[in-house]
Amino acid sequence: MSEPIALTLPVPPSINHYWRNFRGRTVVSADGREYKEKVAAICIRYQIPMLLDEVAVTVRIYRKARRGDIDNFMKVLLDSLRGYVYKDDSQIIQLHVYRFDDKANPRAEVEVKDMAWRLL
């Protein structure tokens, strides 16, 4: 079994700010695209290996203010890791999410564990 992948990412935009309607079509907002680009750059910079088996994901969200439901952050964050940490978010078989407040240092700490050992 490989070591877990650990990343510190910016806090994702809320799902409420992720989608926009443009000419009758639903598209990812500018904030959403910018966030996905930041995550991609971090994954590329640290040469994160892509996991191909089932994974367990633990996320610790440190909000800058007491706003935002925990689940509103998750879709954006998990989608942003797709294609960099795992091939598809359908590989996630466990998800643990914790919310904290840290006005001075908002962030999302993510740990992804390869669960291939379950298949042995």
C-alpha positions as CSV (number, residue, x, y, z in Angstrom):
1,M,0.0,0.0,0.0
2,S,1.3,3.4,-0.9
3,E,1.6,6.4,1.3
4,P,-1.5,8.7,1.4
5,I,-1.4,11.8,-0.8
6,A,-1.6,14.9,1.3
7,L,-2.4,18.3,-0.1
8,T,-3.1,21.8,1.3
9,L,-5.5,23.6,-1.1
10,P,-7.3,26.9,-1.1
11,V,-10.9,26.7,0.3
12,P,-13.1,26.0,-2.7
13,P,-15.9,28.3,-3.7
14,S,-19.3,27.2,-2.6
15,I,-21.4,25.1,-5.0
16,N,-23.7,28.1,-5.0
17,H,-20.9,30.1,-6.8
18,Y,-19.7,27.2,-9.0
19,W,-22.4,27.0,-11.7
20,R,-23.7,29.9,-13.8
21,N,-26.3,30.0,-16.5
22,F,-24.9,31.4,-19.8
23,R,-27.1,31.7,-22.9
24,G,-29.4,29.0,-21.6
25,R,-26.6,26.6,-20.7
26,T,-25.2,25.7,-17.3
27,V,-21.5,26.3,-17.2
28,V,-18.7,26.4,-14.5
29,S,-18.3,29.9,-13.3
30,A,-15.1,32.0,-13.5
31,D,-14.5,31.3,-9.8
32,G,-15.0,27.6,-10.4
33,R,-12.6,27.6,-13.4
34,E,-10.0,29.6,-11.4
35,Y,-10.2,27.2,-8.5
36,K,-9.8,24.1,-10.7
37,E,-6.7,25.8,-12.3
38,K,-5.2,26.4,-8.9
39,V,-5.7,22.8,-7.8
40,A,-4.3,21.5,-11.1
41,A,-1.2,23.7,-10.7
42,I,-0.6,22.4,-7.2
43,C,-1.0,18.8,-8.3
44,I,1.4,19.3,-11.2
45,R,4.0,21.2,-9.2
46,Y,4.1,18.5,-6.6
47,Q,4.0,15.7,-9.2
48,I,1.0,14.0,-7.5
49,P,0.6,10.4,-8.8
50,M,-2.9,9.5,-10.1
51,L,-4.5,6.7,-8.2
52,L,-6.4,4.2,-10.3
53,D,-8.0,2.1,-7.6
54,E,-10.7,2.9,-5.0
55,V,-9.7,5.7,-2.6
56,A,-10.6,7.1,0.8
57,V,-10.7,10.9,1.1
58,T,-10.4,12.9,4.3
59,V,-11.0,16.7,4.0
60,R,-10.5,19.3,6.7
61,I,-12.0,22.6,5.7
62,Y,-10.7,25.7,7.6
63,R,-13.2,28.5,6.7
64,K,-12.2,32.1,7.1
65,A,-15.7,33.0,8.5
66,R,-18.6,31.1,10.0
67,R,-20.4,30.8,6.7
68,G,-20.9,28.0,4.2
69,D,-22.4,24.6,4.7
70,I,-19.7,21.9,4.7
71,D,-21.4,20.0,1.9
72,N,-21.4,23.0,-0.4
73,F,-17.6,22.9,-0.6
74,M,-17.2,19.2,-1.3
75,K,-18.5,18.9,-4.9
76,V,-16.2,21.6,-6.1
77,L,-13.2,20.2,-4.3
78,L,-13.7,16.6,-5.3
79,D,-14.3,17.5,-8.9
80,S,-11.1,19.6,-9.0
81,L,-9.0,16.6,-7.9
82,R,-10.4,14.5,-10.8
83,G,-7.8,13.8,-13.4
84,Y,-4.9,14.7,-11.0
85,V,-5.3,12.6,-7.8
86,Y,-7.8,10.1,-9.1
87,K,-9.1,9.3,-12.5
88,D,-12.7,9.8,-11.5
89,D,-14.5,10.7,-8.3
90,S,-16.5,7.5,-8.6
91,Q,-13.4,5.8,-7.2
92,I,-14.2,7.4,-3.8
93,I,-15.5,4.7,-1.4
94,Q,-15.0,6.6,1.8
95,L,-15.3,10.3,2.5
96,H,-14.6,12.0,5.8
97,V,-15.2,15.7,6.1
98,Y,-14.4,18.0,9.0
99,R,-15.1,21.8,9.3
100,F,-13.1,24.2,11.3
101,D,-12.7,28.0,11.4
102,D,-9.3,29.7,10.8
103,K,-9.7,33.4,9.8
104,A,-5.9,33.8,9.5
105,N,-5.2,30.8,7.3
106,P,-8.3,29.4,5.5
107,R,-7.5,26.2,3.6
108,A,-8.6,22.7,2.7
109,E,-6.3,19.9,3.9
110,V,-6.9,16.8,1.8
111,E,-5.6,13.3,2.3
112,V,-6.3,10.6,-0.3
113,K,-5.5,7.0,0.5
114,D,-5.3,4.2,-2.0
115,M,-7.7,1.4,-1.0
116,A,-6.3,-1.2,-3.4
117,W,-5.4,-3.4,-0.4
118,R,-9.1,-4.1,0.0
119,L,-9.0,-6.1,-3.2
120,L,-6.4,-8.6,-2.0
